[in-house]
Amino acid sequence: MAEVRLEKVRKVYANGHVAVADASFEVTDGELLVLVGPSGCGKSTLLRMIAGLETISHGTLSIGGRMVNDVAPKDRDVAMVFQNYALYPHMSVAENLAFGLKLRRRPRAEIDRRVADAAAMLGLEDLLRHRPSQLSGGQRQRVALGRALVREPSVFLLDEPLSNLDAKLRLSMRVEIARLHKRLRATMVYVTHDQVEAMTLGERIVVLRDGRIQQIDTPMALYERPENLFVAGFIGSPAMNVFRGKLRIEGDVGLDLGDGTVLPLGIAPESMRALRNRDVAVGLRPEDLQPADTETPAALPRLQAQTEVVEPVGNEIFLNMRYAGRELVLRTAPRPLPQSGTSLILSFDPKRLHFFDAESERRIKTDDI
């Protein structure tokens, strides 16, 4: 396998649209790196540039230490798995798996060996004589993966390969891909708009927005220390609750929401002097906001919110609530369900708060407080 390195890679179309702006990162040998972001953020364009299907306007791209900006796709030693499977309907599974190797004029014995190995790895042995129309969506996706696998490339590129599958199949195929990567220790770049896929598959994640990289880190580092409000809202489901206002220090520290409501933060005033009267956004994950009960420490801050919609999903409950006219979501363990319209006292640990500058939306570092 091989590492992939991008240095200030930029894609500008003829109409002046900047699809990717100065992307720089490295995919280490054997790593599974995920590109994630909303539609139109440039993630698929980045993948296509690595594959050679899109030209690079500026910057350099290297694979295995070799610059490949002007190298044809067939000579880059990469294999790509597309969203729509792209299987030949008139060919059997075995023929689909072998087709790329036949084009490269590999010896028949080698083709048979590679096809048999891929089929065994992906559980396709009993389907080799079938045609794509006879397969389920998950089976077709496994064939698409197998067709890339038989190539034995340096780098696997996967462009939203699970988006056409139903929820149950997406889960099982996600596990299949994770197992495949663990077994092969292959270099993989995986594109998705689904942050759950990104969190569960990626060893590291590149978060993109409007063609620009917002943050690169491990899944849990992104979740626990998002660099800006976009990452904070995009990574995590349900999304982080965000309160905007002016930080007040008048005995206690609170966030003035601008309508006469002050959200108590429960933080020592001396630690927040540098942020006095500063416009900030304060974030709190849904699981860090909980109904107060007799065991809740008295020192923790409290707020009163109205229940609007209750979503029991078995192992947890989502409470969609409203506080001072603002929507917020709470994730909690199974418990007696409150009725819609019920008023609840909620509490949180101040150590779980995230602070962002209201104007730049950048994270306010602990050292800055």
C-alpha positions in Angstrom: 0.0 0.0 0.0 1.0 3.7 -0.1 0.5 7.0 1.5 -1.4 9.8 -0.2 -0.3 13.4 0.3 -2.1 16.6 -0.8 -0.4 20.0 -0.6 -2.5 23.0 -1.2 -4.7 21.2 -3.7 -7.2 23.5 -5.4 -10.0 23.0 -7.9 -11.3 25.9 -9.8 -13.8 25.4 -12.7 -14.0 27.5 -15.8 -16.8 29.6 -14.4 -14.7 30.6 -11.5 -16.3 28.3 -8.9 -13.8 27.2 -6.3 -14.8 23.6 -5.5 -11.8 22.8 -3.3 -9.6 25.5 -1.7 -6.0 24.7 -0.7 -6.6 21.3 0.8 -3.5 19.9 2.6 -3.5 16.5 4.4 -1.8 13.1 4.3 -3.4 9.7 4.4 -0.8 7.4 6.0 0.0 4.0 4.7 -2.8 1.6 5.8 -5.0 4.3 7.2 -8.8 4.6 6.6 -9.4 8.4 6.3 -13.0 9.7 5.8 -13.9 12.9 4.0 -17.2 14.2 5.4 -19.4 17.2 4.9 -22.7 18.4 3.4 -23.6 18.1 -0.2 -21.5 20.5 -2.3 -18.7 20.8 0.2 -16.1 19.4 -2.3 -15.5 15.9 -0.8 -16.3 13.9 -4.0 -14.3 16.4 -6.1 -11.3 15.8 -3.8 -11.7 12.0 -4.2 -12.0 12.3 -8.0 -8.8 14.4 -8.1 -7.0 11.6 -6.2 -8.4 9.1 -8.7 -7.4 11.3 -11.7 -11.0 11.8 -12.8 -10.7 15.6 -12.1 -7.7 17.8 -13.0 -6.0 19.7 -10.3 -5.9 23.5 -10.8 -3.2 24.2 -8.3 -1.1 22.3 -5.7 0.4 18.8 -5.8 -0.8 15.3 -5.2 1.5 12.4 -4.6 0.8 8.7 -4.1 3.5 6.5 -2.6 6.0 9.4 -2.9 5.3 9.9 -6.6 3.7 13.1 -7.8 0.7 12.1 -9.9 -0.9 15.4 -11.0 -0.5 14.6 -14.7 -0.6 10.8 -14.4 -3.5 9.0 -16.1 -6.1 7.3 -13.8 -5.1 3.8 -15.0 -1.5 4.4 -14.0 -2.1 5.7 -10.5 -2.6 2.2 -8.9 -5.9 3.2 -7.3 -9.3 1.5 -7.4 -12.6 3.4 -6.9 -15.9 2.1 -5.6 -18.8 4.3 -6.8 -22.2 5.1 -5.3 -24.1 3.4 -8.1 -22.2 0.1 -8.1 -21.4 0.5 -11.9 -21.7 -3.3 -12.6 -22.1 -4.7 -16.1 -25.7 -6.1 -16.1 -25.0 -8.7 -18.8 -22.0 -10.2 -16.9 -22.0 -12.7 -14.1 -20.5 -11.8 -10.7 -17.3 -13.6 -11.6 -17.1 -11.8 -14.9 -17.6 -8.4 -13.3 -14.9 -9.2 -10.8 -12.5 -10.3 -13.5 -13.2 -7.7 -16.1 -10.6 -5.1 -15.0 -7.9 -7.8 -14.8 -8.7 -9.0 -18.3 -8.4 -5.5 -19.6 -4.9 -5.4 -18.1 -4.2 -8.8 -19.8 -3.4 -10.6 -16.5 -2.7 -14.3 -16.8 -5.8 -16.5 -16.5 -4.5 -18.3 -13.5 -3.8 -15.1 -11.7 -7.3 -13.8 -12.5 -8.9 -16.9 -11.2 -6.9 -16.7 -8.0 -7.7 -13.1 -7.3 -11.4 -13.5 -8.1 -11.6 -16.6 -5.8 -9.8 -14.7 -3.0 -12.1 -11.7 -3.3 -15.2 -13.8 -3.4 -14.1 -15.7 -0.3 -13.3 -12.6 1.6 -16.7 -11.0 0.8 -18.9 -14.1 1.0 -19.7 -14.2 -2.7 -18.6 -17.8 -3.5 -22.2 -19.0 -4.0 -23.1 -16.0 -6.2 -20.3 -16.1 -8.8 -22.7 -17.3 -11.6 -25.4 -14.8 -10.8 -26.0 -11.6 -12.6 -26.5 -8.2 -10.9 -30.2 -8.2 -11.4 -30.4 -11.4 -9.3 -28.6 -9.8 -6.3 -29.8 -7.6 -3.4 -28.4 -4.1 -2.9 -25.9 -5.3 -0.3 -24.7 -8.1 -2.5 -24.2 -5.7 -5.5 -22.2 -3.4 -3.2 -20.0 -6.3 -2.2 -19.4 -7.1 -5.8 -18.4 -3.5 -6.4 -16.0 -3.8 -3.5 -14.7 -7.1 -4.8 -14.0 -5.6 -8.2 -11.8 -3.0 -6.5 -10.3 -5.6 -4.3 -9.1 -7.9 -7.1 -7.0 -5.1 -8.5 -4.8 -5.2 -5.4 -4.3 -1.4 -5.7 -2.1 0.8 -3.5 -5.1 3.0 -2.6 -8.9 2.3 -2.3 -11.2 5.2 -3.0 -14.9 4.9 -1.9 -17.4 7.5 -3.0 -20.5 7.3 -0.8 -20.8 3.5 -1.4 -23.6 2.9 1.0 -25.9 5.8 0.3 -28.3 3.7 -1.9 -28.8 1.0 0.8 -31.5 0.9 3.4 -30.6 1.5 7.1 -30.1 -2.2 8.0 -28.0 -2.9 4.9 -25.9 0.3 5.6 -25.1 -1.0 9.0 -24.1 -4.4 7.9 -22.0 -3.1 5.0 -20.3 -0.6 7.3 -19.2 -3.5 9.4 -18.1 -5.4 6.2 -15.9 -2.4 5.2 -14.4 -2.0 8.6 -13.6 -5.8 8.7 -12.1 -5.6 5.2 -9.9 -2.7 6.2 -8.8 -4.4 9.4 -7.9 -7.5 7.4 -6.1 -5.8 4.5 -4.7 -2.8 6.4 -5.2 -1.0 3.1 -4.9 2.7 2.5 -8.5 3.9 2.0 -10.1 7.3 1.4 -13.9 7.1 2.1 -16.4 9.9 1.2 -19.7 10.2 2.9 -22.2 12.9 4.0 -23.3 10.7 6.9 -21.5 11.7 10.1 -22.4 8.4 11.8 -20.6 6.5 9.0 -17.6 8.9 9.3 -17.4 8.5 13.1 -17.7 4.7 13.0 -15.4 4.0 10.1 -12.7 6.7 10.1 -9.4 6.4 11.9 -9.2 10.1 11.1 -11.8 12.4 9.6 -11.5 15.5 7.4 -14.5 17.8 7.8 -15.2 20.0 4.8 -17.5 23.0 4.2 -17.7 25.0 1.0 -14.5 23.5 -0.3 -12.5 24.3 2.8 -11.1 22.0 5.4 -12.6 22.8 8.8 -10.8 20.3 11.0 -8.8 17.0 10.7 -8.7 14.7 13.7 -9.8 11.4 15.2 -13.6 10.9 15.6 -13.7 11.4 19.3 -11.4 14.4 19.2 -13.7 16.0 16.7 -16.7 15.2 19.0 -15.1 16.4 22.2 -13.1 19.4 20.9 -14.7 20.8 17.7 -12.6 23.7 16.3 -15.6 25.8 15.3 -19.4 25.9 15.4 -19.8 24.2 12.1 -17.9 21.1 13.2 -19.7 21.2 16.6 -23.1 21.1 14.8 -22.2 18.7 12.1 -20.5 16.0 14.2 -22.9 14.4 16.6 -26.5 13.3 16.3 -28.6 15.0 17.6 -26.5 18.1 17.1 -25.0 20.1 19.9 -27.3 22.6 21.6 -26.0 26.2 21.0 -26.9 29.3 23.0 -25.8 32.7 21.8 -25.5 35.8 23.9 -23.2 38.1 25.9 -21.2 36.8 28.8 -22.1 38.5 32.1 -20.2 38.4 35.3 -22.3 39.9 38.1 -21.6 37.7 41.1 -22.3 34.6 39.1 -21.4 33.9 35.5 -24.3 33.8 33.1 -25.1 34.1 29.4 -27.4 37.0 28.6 -29.6 35.7 25.8 -30.8 39.2 25.0 -34.5 38.9 25.9 -34.1 39.2 29.7 -33.1 35.6 30.1 -29.7 34.8 31.6 -28.6 31.2 31.3 -26.6 30.3 34.5 -23.2 28.7 33.6 -22.0 27.7 37.0 -18.4 28.7 36.3 -16.1 30.5 38.8 -16.1 34.2 37.9 -12.3 34.6 38.1 -11.8 32.1 35.3 -14.0 34.0 32.9 -12.8 37.6 33.4 -11.2 37.7 29.9 -14.6 37.0 28.3 -16.7 39.6 30.3 -19.3 41.2 28.0 -18.0 39.3 25.0 -20.5 37.9 22.5 -20.1 34.1 22.5 -21.8 30.9 21.6 -22.0 28.3 24.3 -22.5 24.7 23.2 -23.7 21.7 25.2 -24.1 18.1 23.9 -27.6 16.6 24.3 -26.3 13.8 26.6 -24.7 16.5 28.9 -28.0 18.1 29.6 -30.1 15.9 32.0 -33.3 16.2 34.2 -32.4 17.2 37.7 -33.3 14.9 40.5 -32.6 14.4 44.2 -29.1 13.0 43.4 -28.1 16.0 41.3 -25.4 18.1 43.1 -26.8 21.3 44.4 -23.9 23.3 43.0 -24.7 22.4 39.3 -26.6 25.1 37.3 -30.2 24.6 36.5 -32.7 25.7 33.9 -36.4 25.2 33.3 -37.6 24.0 29.9 -40.9 22.8 28.4 -41.2 19.4 26.8 -42.5 19.5 23.2 -41.8 16.1 21.6 -40.7 12.9 23.2 -38.9 10.3 21.0 -38.3 7.0 22.8 -36.0 4.8 20.6 -35.5 1.9 23.0 -32.1 2.2 24.6 -32.4 6.0 25.0 -34.9 8.9 24.8 -34.7 12.1 23.0 -36.5 15.0 24.6 -37.2 17.9 22.2 -37.6 20.9 24.5 -37.9 24.7 24.5 -36.1 27.1 26.8 -36.7 30.8 26.6 -38.1 30.4 23.1 -35.1 28.4 22.0 -35.1 24.7 20.8 -32.9 22.3 22.6 -32.5 18.5 22.6 -31.8 16.2 25.5 -30.6 12.6 25.3 -31.2 10.5 28.3 -31.5 6.9 29.5 -34.9 5.1 29.5 -37.2 6.5 32.2 -40.9 7.3 32.7 -41.8 9.5 29.7 -42.9 13.1 30.4 -46.0 14.4 28.6 -45.7 17.1 26.0 -46.0 20.4 27.6 -44.5 19.2 30.9 -42.0 21.6 32.5 -38.7 20.0 33.6 -35.8 21.3 35.6 -32.6 20.4 33.7 -29.0 20.5 34.9 -25.5 20.2 33.4 -21.9 20.0 34.4 -20.1 23.3 33.5 -17.0 21.3 32.5 -19.0 20.0 29.5 -19.6 23.4 28.1 -18.0 24.5 24.8 -17.3 28.2 24.1 -17.0 29.7 20.6 -16.5 33.3 19.5 -19.8 34.6 18.2 -18.3 36.4 15.2 -15.5 34.1 13.9 -17.3 31.0 15.2 -13.9 29.6 16.3 -13.5 27.6 19.4 -12.3 29.7 22.4 -9.4 27.7 23.8 -9.2 26.9 27.5 -6.1 29.0 27.8 -8.0 32.0 26.4 -10.5 31.9 29.3 
